[in-house]
Structure formats: structure tokens, C-alpha cells
Amino acid sequence: MKALRARFNAINPDHQRIFRGAARVALFLVLGKAAGAIKEMAVAYRYGVSDAVDAYQFTLTMASWMPVTIVGVLSVVLIPVLVRLRRADDAERVHFVRELQGIMAIAALGLGLLIWWAWPFVVDLLGGGLSATVQGMTDQLLWAFAPVAGLMLIAGISSARLRAHERHVNTLLDSVPAVSVLIFVMLATTTPGVGPLAWGTLVGYAVQTVWLAWLAARADRGFWGAPVVAFRSPHWPMLVRAAGVMLIGQFAMSFVGPLDQYAAANLGSNANATLGYAARLLSLLLGIGAVSVGRAALPVLADVQARGDGAQARVMALKWSVAMVGAGAVVVVIGWLLAPWGVRILFERGAFTAEDTIAVAGVLRWGLLQLPFYFGVLILVQLLASQNRYRIMAAIAVANFLLKAVLNMVLAPRMGTAGIMLATSFMYALSYVCYVVVALKPAALVAANGQSKPGA
């Protein structure tokens, strides 16, 4: 044990910061994903592969894609700003955070109203393959999911504030909605329809939002950030330019979820449910393996860039990326062998049959092929974000989406739901190759202090 501790202490301190942060995030993810897995077991027992799960999966994906996209962009462009503000005076930081909270509150309200107004058009355009029963259920679920979209934005700001301080408890709180859905589904065993899914989701996101706001205030030495609607902070111009560039690519990538739902909806009854079960199992592996390192890396790499050591940040990211690709390849082999067993253990009870296990496991296996590339690319995304190279990131994202859209059209009709997963694997392979090529550019090409101009 002493020898291992000595070897660990000999590692570069910045690598140690990423490792410690990743270990904390991984622990929180394991706990959170365990709660999510238990929730999925309860949903599978209660609903099986059914119209209710089709409606739930479709509505959740369509209603959340925009807030998830916005939060994803803000996480990438906002955390480096918040990290730099840690070195600024308190008045400058307080001013910016208050304005950020105010703008996000207005955006949350507007987004919820927009989703409510646009929902009939969304169902007509993308849900044409759903049965009338499923479409009716989506209308019921929207009562909960429209406000949830706004709550996601507010929670995203609190999460970014925590991560800027290298505090990752927000990862654990990602499981709060799953725990809430589990409670509602288990307690409302005699209630028909999708009511437990709707109320569980709404209550869960509300609790998560309040909890994250409290933790973010504690991390900022008790500062809550009372909302102010204004753009007076000098940090807004750079942030808006960076976010605008990133939104192009992120919006392109954000359409991958709805694109998959559209492809699945046109494959026949319950294809959405099968894809959803496989995707949620896959998310357990994606989260624990890659998100833990990615979330821990961005604030560290941003701090290394801010102190003017861009070459060190680049070397760190490339080393972590290669290690993560190797780890992902090992997970693919193990996951391929254990996929039927895992699906059976988690889901095969109640309304979820042995035939459903075979179908979900088959789809899951094709999805596993994305793991090495996803694992490897996530750390490189954090490197480019810490360098403010958002234009390149946006271009890669658009290329990813275009490849995914073409492959969905080619593979889904031939392979069914498995083809949708295989298309995702090819998409992440392209993404990894592009990011490696960009990351291998000499550090001298990055501007002074390790930062390029926004969008470069």
C-alpha cells in the first residue's frame, strides 16, 4: 500500500487532480446509475415493452433534447470562464453569476412555453409512426415534461458552478429524478397509464434543481447569486461568441436523439421501447467509464491553460485519451459476452419477457462498439474546450451528425433497431479520429497563455 501511495504521489499533480476528481465522479456515478438501474427494473416490471414506455421514451427525448443541448454547450463554454473568475475579485464574480442566473431564469420560462406550444407539431412531424394510443399518452406526459425542460436549464448552471470548483456531487444528484420515478412507480401500482412516470419525473427534477442551487451557493462561500436580468459583465461578449459557435455543432449533435426516435418509430410497434432499454443500459457504461474522467478533466485543463501551460494540458489529455480507448476496448469484450445475462438480471420479470431480453441484448451489443471511441474522445473534447477552440468542435459535431443521419437511413431498414446503434458507433469513430488529428497539432499553434481566440 505504501509503495502504491508513493508511486501515486510521484505522478504530476495535475494528473492527480484529474484522477481524484474522476474517482469521486465514478463513485457518484455508480451510486446514481444503481438508482437508475433499479428504476428501470421497476419500469420494466410495471410496463414491460409497451405503449406506455414508447410514449415515455419518445416524450422524454423530444422534450429534453433542447435543454440538454443548451446545458451541454454552457458546461463546455461556461466552466472555463468560472474557473478564471476564481482568480478574479469577488465583486466581478458576483456580478457575472447574478446576471447569469437572471438570464437563465428567463430562458427556462421561455423554453417551457415553447415546448408546450410546439408539441403538436413535433408529434405530427416526428411521431407519425406512433399509434394513436401512444400519441395520446405523450400529451399527458407533456404536462410534466414541459416544466422539466426549464428546470434542467437552471440545474445546469448550478452544476457548472460546482464543477468549476472541482466539486462533483452534482453527478450523484443526477440520480434524483430516477429515484423519484422509482418511488412513484412502486407506490402507484394500481394507477393505470403514465401518471406515475410523469409525476415522478417532475418532482425529481424539482428536488434536484433546489438541491443543486443550495450546494452551488455553499461552494461559492454562501453566495446564492440572486438573479439580475442584464448583460453588463465584461465576460458576456466572449461567452456569447463561444456559445454561438458551439451551439451550431451541439444542435447538430442534439438531433441524434430525436433522429433515433424517428427511425425507431418507423420500424414498428415497441421499437422505441427496445431502443430505450438498450440505450439506458449503455448509458451505465458510458457514464461510469468516460463521463467520470471527462467531467473531472475540464476544470483541471482549464486551470492549466489559465496559468499558461498549454503544452502540459495537451500532453495530459492525449495520455488520458489513449488509456481510455484501451479501457473501452476491454469493456466491449466483457459487455458483449455478458449482455444477455445483464438484461435478464435487470429487466426480465413481470411484463418484460424472455423474448424482450433477446431483443434488447442484441441491440445493446451493437451499441457497445461505440465505447472505445466515446471513452477516448471525451477527454479530447475537454482539451479543445479549455483552449476555446469551439469552431473546430462545431465543425466536427456537424460532420458527426451528417454521418449519423446517412447511416440511420441505410442501416435501420436493414438491421432494425440494431442498425441505429451501429450507426452511433460509426459516428463516434469518426469523432475520435477528427479530435485526435486536431489535438496532435503542436502546442505552439495555440495562442498565448494556452488559449486560442474563441471559435478558433
Secondary structure by P-SEA (a helix, b strand, c coil): caaaaaaaaaccaaaaaaaaaaaaaaaaaaaaaaaaaaaaaaaaacccccaaaaaaaaaaaaacaaaaaaaaaaaaacaaaaaaaaaccaaaaaaaaaaaaaaaaaaaaaaaaaaaaaaaaaaaaccccccaaaaaaaaaacccaaaaaaaaaaaaaaaaaaaaacccccccccaaaaaaaaaaaaaacccccaaaaaaaaaaaaaaaaaaaaaaaaaaaccccccccccccccaaaaaaaaaaaaaaaaaaaaaaaaaaaaaaaacccaaaaaaaaaaaaaaaaaaaccaaaaaacaaaaaaaaaaccaaaaaaaaaaaaaaaaaaaaaaaaaaaaaaaaaaaaccccccccaaaaaaaaaaaaaaacaaaaaaaaaaaaaaaaaacaaaaaaaaaaaaaaaaaaaaaccccccaaaaaaaaaaaaaaaaaaaaaaaaacccccccccccccccc
